[in-house]
Amino acid sequence: RAYLYCIGFRLALWTLPTTRVLAHVFDRVDAVRGDRQDDGAAVAAICHAVRASGRRLWKSTCLVEALAAQSLLARNGVHSTLRVGIEMEGEEFGAHAWVEVNGQVVVGGRRGRPYRLLPDFAHLLPTRSGVAPNAAPVSEQRSATRN
C-alpha cells in the first residue's frame, strides 16, 4: 500500500497544483478521530514501508514520502504533522519535508543538516473544513530547527 501511495502522490504532484494535493492530505488528517500516537509498532511499520517505497520509486522526493506517510498514518488513526524547512548553504537553497508524530521525526529525518522550519501554511489551503488540522503553535514554528 505504501508504494501505491508514493506513486499516487508522485503523479499528483506532477499533474496537479501542489496546494490541491496538500489540501487533500490535510482533509484526511483533519478527519482523524482516533489517537493511536502511542502505537509505536504501527507507526514504525508504516514509516518503514514508506521509506522503502520511496527508495524504489523513480524521482521520489521527501515531499512524496512525507505526504504518503501522513496519509497512511491518518488512515490508521494516527495524527501526524507535516513540516517543511529550508536551508541555505552559501548561495545554494534547499528545502526538505518531514513528518512528525508526538514531536518526533518519523519520516524524512536528516541528521547533521539543520533546517529552518517554515511557518505553518495549512490555514492558507482550501480544505473542506476550513480548519488547519496540523498547525503548530507560532512560537514553536519560529524557534524550531531540525536535523
Secondary structure, DSSP 8 states (H G I E B T S, - for coil): -HHHHHHHHHHHHHHS-HHHHHHHHHHHHHT-----TT-HHHHHHHHHHHHHHHHHSTT--HHHHHHHHHHHHHHTT---EEEEEEEEETTEEEEEEEEEETTEEEES--TT--EEE----GGGS--SS---TT---HHHHHH-EE-
